[in-house]
Each structure stands twice: as C-alpha cells, then as structure tokens.
Amino acid sequence: MMIIVMKAEVRAGSPEVEQVLRTAQGYPEIETEVRTIEGATRNLTEIYLLGPTGTVPQGRFEEFPQVERVIRIREKYRSIGRHEG
C-alpha cells in the first residue's frame, strides 16, 4: 500500500489529483482510492494505491509539484491493531 498526500490546497477531482491517478493506474494490478481527511486546521486529499505496490517507485509521485509526500506502508505495519477474538 502507498499513500500519496497532496498539498493542502489540492482538492479531490482537481486536475492535479487526476494526473496522479492516471499515473498510478498505469501500474498493473494497482487500484486507487481518493479520500479527503478533514482536520481541525486543514483538509487533506490523500490518494491510496492498493495492491502490489512494492515495484511502484515513490520518486515518480514525489516529482509532482502538488504532492506533499509519499508514504509506503509495508504489510507488517498494516496489521498492527488487528486483534483476533
């Protein structure tokens, strides 16, 4: 999984988000999901890349001027907080 955090002024549906989505969808088996995170002081648009992202280069997305940061989530961290019961 990879999370692409857009700069604060970039909204879902904007040309900048669409450009990132087109790039992400060029990688095989990658699905995308756009989420708006509403905070106390600002809103953020995040793009989630789901699927086998191990071969997707972070640098490709970090080159976009409206991307604030790219976070790669490794499988072992995704399972933290999940409990059997």
C-alpha positions, 0 to 999 in steps of 0.5 A, a space after each residue: 500500500 502507498 499513500 500519496 498526500 497532496 498539498 493542502 490546497 489540492 482538492 479531490 477531482 482537481 486536475 492535479 489529483 487526476 494526473 496522479 491517478 492516471 499515473 498510478 493506474 498505469 501500474 498493473 494490478 494497482 487500484 486507487 482510492 481518493 479520500 479527503 481527511 478533514 482536520 481541525 486546521 486543514 483538509 487533506 486529499 490523500 490518494 491510496 494505491 492498493 495492491 502490489 505496490 512494492 515495484 511502484 517507485 515513490 520518486 515518480 509521485 514525489 516529482 509532482 509539484 502538488 504532492 506533499 509526500 509519499 508514504 509506503 506502508 509495508 504489510 507488517 505495519 498494516 496489521 498492527 491493531 488487528 486483534 483476533 477474538 
